Amino acid sequence: MPGGADGTAGGGGVVDGRFRLLERLGHGGMGTVWRARDLALERDVALKEMRMPPEPAADPGAAAALRERAMREARALARLSHPHVVTVHHIVDGGALPWIVMELLPGRSLADLCRGQGPVDPARAARYGRQILAALRAAHAAGVLHRDVKPANVLLREDGDAVLTDFGIATVHGSASVTMPGQVIGSPEYLAPERVREQEGPASDLWSLGMTLYALTEGTLPFSRGTALATLAAVVTDPVPPPVRSGPLAPALRAVLVKDPAARPDAAELDALLAAAERPAAERPAPAPRPLPPVPPVPAPRPDTAPARAPRTRAALLAGALALLLIGGGVTARLLTGAGGSTADAAGTGGPGTGREEERRQPDDGAADPSADRRPDGGGADDEAGGPDPGPAEEDLTAPSPGPAAEPSTGPDPGGSAVPGEDSAGTWIAQLFSEPAGNGPDARDQRLAAVRETVPEARVLRSDDFASLNPGFWVIYAPGPFPDGRAALDFCAGRGHTTANDCVGRYLSHDAGDRQYICFPDDRSSPRCER
């Protein structure tokens, strides 16, 4: 038997006649990690014991789902062989739940590091970031999404190198999901906004990495609130407070923590930004200051176009987000924390939401209230949220309802048929929103109509047509023409879109090397703003 009669084993017990349990290293709501002695090979290993649900009779499928989750983690890790990914040696599969035998990493986690010493030096955090990113790139190349990158899931070897662990909720390309429709699984504070809307991809893991580095250097979690409901609402609607302690790491954080996944850098670009932050200060080039051009005046409305709706207040926007969370089917958030595996339940979000802030909102004192932040300890072994199907796209309460201005008398029809041709390559655009292509033309058309309330000349293109854009999106944009990214930002500022979640300048070309040319409102001096 792998353990005792209940499928577990206490300290000093022997699992599968081979692994003697020596001490408990940590535990959470879904399992316990033991230090164990491999009696056959005479070496110490880490043994992960999955925890049986407290009331299996109340949910007959819970144990089966947990077993599949453990097997999924083992299979995901077995696909990977990388110095910054924890190694799986063996799996014991003979009891109610399997045990995973892994390499023993005697060092502490990044969460322990933060608890012990506070914020991490930015250059050191950048070094950890590059190592975690290397692990994610290997995982993504193997078709594996981690889905739960956070400080508690990054361990440090004795030599100081970072190792990514806990692939328990990873998804593997080609395998069936262990989650139900409407379920959002992961740690809410580190969750990418699109994950709340049941959309995910490699960019979602990069967001979580960015939030991990933000927590390490800033010492706070910007979206952490008192409940899972409030946290998920903040993830979707609130702006990311600009980093103030991150120094040379700030450009990388600003680039990757953009709520529009299509506007984030890809892994190679992010690695270059982290490499620049990791270099000693003497080796980093100082950016040349550039004067800001004047903001053009807002043009008077045309007689044939209805006036744009006035921006909603932050309170109204948050109220709409909470209505989405409560009405759109509901996602129940169950946070499984450290000691004792205690739980806290709250309603979460459902239904497709906005991929960025649809209205102009400036951060107020509450957006970065230190009293609302939590130390980045990463929670327990697993944090998850689940609930029923979120319902149809018409339940999207965070987006403005299409009004008369949604169909201006000029420009392309809301169906987005005006896709730029070859002559558009080599030009700058103002990217206002992106909708995953997999969401279909109806979602694209609804989003285009909403954007046209404030930018009537907005058009849509397919990102796959330009190698300089991240593939897989419908990109809603203003065509200009703009001489550079700063001019595109000036255009947006004149219409009330002043943050990276509202507008970024993008360069269109058929060269993938031009993906680096993306201009952010808070980093106009960057050389990436002109080509």
C-alpha positions in Angstrom: 0.0 0.0 0.0 1.3 3.5 -0.7 0.3 4.7 2.8 -2.1 4.0 5.6 -5.7 2.8 5.4 -6.8 6.4 4.5 -4.2 6.8 1.8 -1.9 8.9 3.9 1.2 8.2 6.0 2.5 10.0 9.1 6.1 10.9 9.8 8.3 7.8 9.9 6.0 5.8 7.7 7.1 4.2 4.5 5.3 4.8 1.2 5.3 2.0 -1.4 7.8 0.1 0.7 10.5 2.4 -0.6 10.1 6.0 0.5 10.5 6.7 4.3 8.8 10.0 5.3 11.2 12.1 7.4 9.6 15.5 7.8 6.8 17.6 6.4 8.1 20.5 4.4 4.9 22.3 3.7 1.2 21.9 3.1 -1.8 23.6 1.7 -5.5 23.0 0.9 -4.8 20.3 -1.7 -1.8 18.4 -0.5 1.4 18.0 1.6 5.0 17.9 0.5 7.3 15.6 2.5 11.0 15.2 2.8 11.6 11.4 2.3 14.4 8.9 2.0 14.5 6.8 -1.1 15.6 3.5 0.5 16.5 1.9 -2.9 18.8 4.7 -4.2 19.8 6.0 -0.7 19.0 9.7 -1.5 16.5 12.2 -0.2 13.6 13.2 -2.3 10.5 15.4 -2.1 7.3 13.4 -1.9 4.0 15.2 -2.8 0.9 13.7 -1.1 -2.4 14.7 -2.6 -5.0 15.5 0.1 -8.4 13.7 0.0 -11.4 16.1 0.0 -12.7 16.4 3.6 -16.2 15.2 2.7 -15.8 12.9 -0.3 -19.3 11.5 0.1 -20.7 15.0 -0.6 -18.9 15.1 -3.9 -18.3 11.6 -5.4 -16.3 13.1 -8.3 -13.9 15.1 -6.1 -11.5 12.3 -5.4 -11.4 11.3 -9.1 -10.8 14.9 -10.2 -8.0 15.2 -7.6 -6.4 12.0 -8.8 -6.5 13.3 -12.4 -5.0 16.5 -11.3 -2.1 14.7 -9.7 -1.6 12.6 -12.8 -1.7 15.7 -15.0 1.0 17.4 -12.9 3.2 14.3 -13.3 2.7 14.1 -17.0 3.3 17.8 -17.5 6.6 17.7 -15.6 7.6 14.5 -17.4 7.5 16.4 -20.7 10.0 18.9 -19.5 13.8 18.6 -18.9 15.1 22.0 -17.9 17.4 23.2 -15.2 14.8 25.7 -13.9 11.9 23.2 -13.8 11.6 20.8 -10.9 12.4 17.2 -11.9 9.9 14.3 -11.4 11.6 11.0 -10.6 8.7 8.6 -10.1 5.0 8.3 -9.4 3.5 5.9 -6.9 0.1 4.9 -8.2 -1.6 2.2 -6.1 -3.8 3.8 -3.5 -6.7 6.2 -3.5 -4.5 9.0 -4.7 -1.0 9.0 -6.3 2.2 10.3 -4.8 4.6 12.3 -6.9 8.3 11.7 -6.2 10.4 14.8 -7.2 13.9 16.1 -6.7 14.4 17.7 -3.3 15.1 21.4 -3.4 16.5 22.3 0.0 16.3 26.1 -0.6 13.4 28.3 0.3 10.7 29.8 -2.0 10.6 33.3 -3.3 7.6 33.9 -1.0 9.8 32.9 2.0 12.5 35.2 0.7 10.0 38.2 0.7 8.7 37.3 4.1 12.2 37.2 5.5 13.8 40.2 3.9 11.2 42.4 2.3 11.4 43.7 -1.3 14.1 42.2 -3.5 16.8 44.2 -5.4 15.5 44.8 -9.0 18.6 43.4 -10.7 18.3 40.2 -8.6 14.6 40.0 -9.3 15.4 40.3 -13.0 17.8 37.4 -12.7 15.1 35.3 -11.1 12.6 36.5 -13.8 14.9 35.3 -16.7 15.2 31.9 -15.1 11.5 31.5 -14.6 10.9 32.8 -18.1 13.3 30.2 -19.5 11.3 27.5 -17.6 8.1 28.8 -19.1 9.5 29.0 -22.6 10.4 25.3 -22.3 7.0 24.5 -21.0 5.2 26.4 -23.7 7.3 24.8 -26.4 6.1 21.4 -25.0 2.5 22.5 -25.1 2.2 23.1 -21.3 0.7 26.2 -19.7 1.6 26.5 -16.0 -1.3 28.7 -15.0 -0.2 29.4 -11.4 3.1 31.3 -11.5 3.6 33.0 -8.2 6.4 33.4 -5.6 5.3 30.4 -3.5 5.7 28.1 -6.6 9.3 29.2 -7.3 12.0 27.5 -5.2 15.6 28.5 -4.9 18.4 26.0 -5.1 21.4 26.2 -2.8 23.3 28.0 -5.5 20.5 30.7 -5.7 19.0 29.6 -9.0 15.2 29.7 -9.3 13.2 26.6 -10.1 9.6 26.6 -11.2 7.4 24.0 -9.4 3.8 23.0 -8.8 2.3 22.2 -12.2 -0.8 20.9 -10.5 -3.3 23.0 -12.5 -1.2 23.1 -15.7 -2.9 22.4 -19.1 -1.3 20.2 -21.6 -2.0 20.6 -25.3 -4.1 17.8 -26.6 -5.3 16.5 -23.2 -8.8 16.9 -21.7 -9.3 19.6 -19.1 -9.9 18.7 -15.5 -11.9 22.0 -14.9 -15.5 22.6 -15.6 -16.9 25.5 -17.8 -17.1 28.7 -15.7 -14.2 27.6 -13.4 -11.3 30.0 -12.8 -8.4 28.2 -11.1 -5.3 29.8 -9.8 -4.3 32.5 -7.3 -6.5 35.5 -8.0 -3.8 38.1 -7.2 -1.5 36.7 -9.9 -4.3 35.8 -12.4 -4.1 37.4 -15.9 -7.3 39.4 -16.7 -8.1 37.2 -19.7 -8.1 34.1 -17.4 -11.1 35.6 -15.6 -12.9 35.6 -18.9 -11.9 31.9 -19.6 -9.3 32.9 -22.2 -5.7 31.9 -21.8 -2.4 31.3 -23.6 1.3 31.8 -23.1 0.7 35.5 -22.6 -1.3 34.6 -19.4 1.8 32.9 -17.9 3.9 36.0 -18.8 1.4 38.3 -16.9 1.7 36.1 -13.8 5.5 36.2 -14.1 5.3 40.0 -14.3 3.0 40.2 -11.3 5.4 37.9 -9.4 8.3 40.2 -10.1 6.2 43.3 -9.2 5.4 41.6 -5.9 9.1 40.9 -5.3 10.4 44.4 -5.9 7.4 46.6 -4.9 6.6 44.5 -1.8 2.8 44.7 -2.5 0.1 43.0 -4.6 -1.8 45.7 -6.4 -5.0 43.8 -6.9 -5.2 42.1 -3.5 -8.5 43.0 -1.7 -10.4 41.6 1.2 -12.3 39.0 -0.7 -11.8 36.9 -3.8 -14.7 38.7 -5.4 -13.1 42.1 -4.9 -9.7 40.8 -6.1 -11.1 39.4 -9.3 -13.0 42.6 -10.0 -9.8 44.6 -9.5 -7.8 42.3 -11.8 -10.3 43.0 -14.6 -11.0 46.7 -14.0 -8.4 48.5 -12.0 -5.2 49.9 -13.5 -1.8 48.6 -12.4 -0.2 51.2 -10.1 3.1 52.3 -11.7 6.1 50.6 -10.1 8.0 53.0 -7.8 10.7 50.7 -6.3 11.5 48.6 -9.2 14.2 50.8 -10.8 15.6 49.2 -14.0 13.0 46.5 -13.8 10.2 49.0 -14.3 10.2 49.1 -18.1 9.7 45.3 -18.2 6.9 45.4 -15.7 5.1 48.2 -17.6 5.4 46.2 -20.8 4.2 42.9 -19.6 1.5 44.1 -17.1 -0.8 45.4 -19.8 -4.3 43.9 -19.6 -4.5 43.5 -23.4 -2.6 40.2 -24.0 -2.0 41.2 -27.6 -0.1 44.2 -26.5 2.3 42.3 -24.2 5.8 41.4 -25.3 6.4 37.8 -26.3 8.9 35.7 -24.4 11.9 36.8 -26.4 11.1 40.4 -26.0 10.5 40.1 -22.3 13.8 38.3 -21.9 15.6 41.2 -23.6 13.9 43.7 -21.2 14.8 41.5 -18.2 18.4 41.1 -19.4 18.7 44.9 -19.6 17.4 45.2 -16.0 19.8 42.5 -14.8 22.9 44.4 -16.1 24.9 46.5 -13.6 23.9 50.1 -13.5 27.2 51.2 -15.2 26.4 49.0 -18.2 22.8 50.3 -18.7 22.4 53.1 -21.3 20.7 56.2 -19.9 17.6 57.1 -22.0 17.9 60.5 -23.6 15.1 62.8 -22.4 12.7 63.9 -25.1 10.3 66.8 -25.0 6.7 65.8 -25.1 4.8 67.1 -28.2 1.7 69.2 -27.5 -1.6 67.2 -27.3 -3.8 68.0 -30.2 -7.2 69.5 -29.4 -10.3 67.3 -29.4 -12.1 67.8 -32.7 -15.7 69.1 -32.6 -18.3 66.4 -33.2 -19.6 66.0 -36.7 -23.3 66.8 -37.2 -24.0 63.3 -38.4 -22.3 61.6 -35.4 -24.0 61.3 -32.0 -21.9 62.6 -29.1 -19.8 60.1 -27.3 -21.0 59.0 -23.9 -19.3 60.7 -20.9 -16.8 58.5 -19.1 -18.2 56.7 -16.1 -16.8 57.3 -12.7 -14.5 54.7 -11.1 -17.2 53.8 -8.7 -19.7 53.2 -11.5 -17.2 51.1 -13.4 -16.5 49.0 -10.4 -20.2 48.6 -9.8 -20.6 47.4 -13.3 -17.8 44.9 -12.9 -19.3 43.6 -9.7 -22.6 43.2 -11.5 -20.8 41.2 -14.1 -19.2 39.1 -11.4 -22.6 38.4 -9.7 -25.0 38.3 -12.7 -22.9 36.8 -15.4 -23.3 33.3 -14.1 -21.0 33.6 -11.1 -17.6 32.0 -10.4 -17.3 30.8 -6.9 -13.8 31.6 -5.5 -12.4 29.1 -3.0 -9.0 30.2 -1.7 -7.2 27.3 -0.2 -4.6 28.8 2.1 -1.6 27.6 4.1 -2.0 26.4 7.7 -4.9 24.1 8.2 -6.1 24.3 4.7 -8.8 26.9 5.7 -11.2 28.2 3.0 -12.9 31.4 2.2 -15.8 31.4 -0.4 -17.0 34.4 -2.4 -18.7 34.9 -5.7 -16.4 35.5 -8.6 -16.8 36.6 -12.2 -18.3 35.0 -15.3 -19.0 36.0 -18.9 -16.6 37.7 -21.3 -15.5 41.0 -20.0 -13.3 43.8 -21.3 -9.8 43.1 -22.3 -8.7 46.5 -21.1 -10.4 49.5 -19.4 -13.0 50.7 -21.8 -13.3 54.1 -20.1 -10.7 56.7 -19.2 -9.9 56.2 -15.5 -7.0 57.8 -13.6 -5.7 55.9 -10.5 -7.0 57.4 -7.3 -5.8 57.1 -3.8 -7.6 53.8 -3.3 -6.1 52.1 -6.3 -2.7 51.8 -4.6 -3.8 52.0 -1.0 -1.1 50.2 1.0 -3.7 49.0 3.5 -5.3 47.0 0.7 -2.1 45.2 -0.3 -1.0 41.8 1.0 2.5 40.5 1.3 3.3 38.3 -1.7 3.4 35.0 0.2 1.6 33.2 -2.6 -1.0 31.4 -0.4 -1.2 27.7 -0.1 -0.4 24.8 -2.3 -3.4 25.5 -4.6 -5.9 28.3 -4.9 -9.0 27.9 -7.0 -12.3 29.4 -8.0 -15.1 27.7 -9.8 -18.8 28.1 -10.6 -21.4 27.6 -13.3 -21.3 28.6 -16.9 -20.9 32.4 -17.1 -23.5 32.8 -19.8 -23.6 34.6 -23.1 -21.6 37.5 -24.3 -24.6 39.9 -24.0 -24.1 39.8 -20.2 -20.9 41.9 -20.6 -21.7 44.7 -18.2 -18.3 46.3 -18.1 -18.5 47.4 -21.7 -20.5 50.5 -22.7 -23.7 49.6 -24.6 -23.5 50.4 -28.3 -25.3 53.7 -28.9 -26.1 55.7 -31.9 -22.4 56.6 -32.3 -21.5 52.9 -32.8 -22.3 53.2 -36.5 -20.7 56.4 -37.8 -21.5 57.6 -41.3 -17.9 57.1 -42.5 -15.4 54.3 -42.0 -15.8 50.5 -42.1 -18.9 48.8 -41.1 -19.1 47.3 -37.5 -18.4 43.9 -39.0 -14.8 44.9 -39.4 -14.5 44.2 -43.2 -12.0 47.0 -43.7 -8.8 45.0 -43.2 -5.6 47.0 -44.2 -3.7 45.8 -47.2 0.0 45.5 -48.0 0.3 49.3 -48.2 -0.3 49.5 -44.4 3.0 47.8 -43.7 5.6 50.2 -42.5 3.2 52.4 -40.7 2.3 53.2 -37.0 -1.2 52.6 -35.6 -2.9 53.4 -32.3 -3.9 50.1 -30.9 -7.1 50.6 -28.8 -8.2 47.0 -28.1 -7.7 43.4 -29.1 -10.2 40.6 -29.1 -9.0 36.9 -29.3 -9.9 35.7 -32.8 -11.3 32.5 -31.2 -14.1 34.5 -29.7 -15.7 34.9 -33.1 -16.9 37.8 -35.2 -19.8 38.7 -33.0 -17.5 39.5 -30.1 -15.3 41.4 -32.4 -18.1 43.5 -33.8 -19.5 44.3 -30.3 -16.1 45.4 -29.2 -15.5 47.6 -32.3 -18.9 49.3 -31.8 -18.0 50.0 -28.2 -14.6 51.5 -29.1 -16.2 53.7 -31.8 -18.2 55.5 -29.1 -15.1 57.5 -28.3 -13.0 56.9 -31.5 -15.5 56.8 -34.5 -12.7 56.2 -37.0 -11.6 53.0 -35.4 -11.0 50.0 -37.7 -10.1 46.4 -37.2 -7.4 44.1 -38.6 -6.3 40.5 -38.1 -3.0 40.4 -36.3 -1.9 37.3 -38.2 -1.5 39.5 -41.3 1.5 41.3 -39.7 4.5 39.6 -38.3 5.1 42.5 -36.0 1.9 41.8 -34.0 1.2 38.9 -31.7 -0.9 36.4 -33.6 -4.4 35.2 -32.9 -6.2 38.6 -32.3 -8.6 41.0 -33.9 -6.9 44.3 -33.3 -9.1 47.4 -33.1 -7.0 50.5 -34.0 -6.9 54.1 -35.3 -5.0 54.1 -38.6 -3.5 57.6 -38.5 -1.3 57.8 -40.4 1.1 58.5 -37.5 4.8 59.3 -38.1 5.8 57.4 -34.9 4.4 55.8 -31.7 4.3 59.1 -29.8 2.0 60.7 -32.4 -0.3 57.7 -32.0 -0.4 58.2 -28.2 -1.1 62.0 -28.8 -4.1 61.0 -30.9 -5.4 58.8 -28.1 -4.7 61.4 -25.4 -6.9 63.8 -27.3 -9.8 61.4 -27.0 -9.3 60.6 -23.3 -7.3 57.4 -23.7 -4.2 58.0 -21.6 -3.1 54.7 -20.1 -1.5 51.5 -21.5 -4.8 49.7 -21.0 -6.4 52.3 -23.3 -3.9 52.8 -26.1 -0.4 51.9 -27.3 1.4 52.8 -30.4 2.2 49.7 -32.6 4.3 49.4 -35.8 2.9 47.3 -38.6 5.3 45.3 -40.7 6.0 41.8 -42.0 9.2 41.4 -40.0 8.8 39.6 -36.6 11.9 41.6 -35.4 9.7 44.7 -35.4 7.6 43.4 -32.5 9.8 45.4 -30.2 8.3 48.7 -31.6 5.5 49.3 -29.1 5.1 52.7 -27.5 3.6 53.0 -24.0 2.1 56.3 -22.6 4.4 56.3 -19.5 7.6 55.5 -21.5 7.5 57.9 -24.4 11.3 58.3 -24.3 11.8 54.7 -25.2 13.6 54.0 -28.5 10.8 51.5 -29.2 8.5 54.5 -30.0 10.1 55.2 -33.4 11.3 53.2 -36.3 
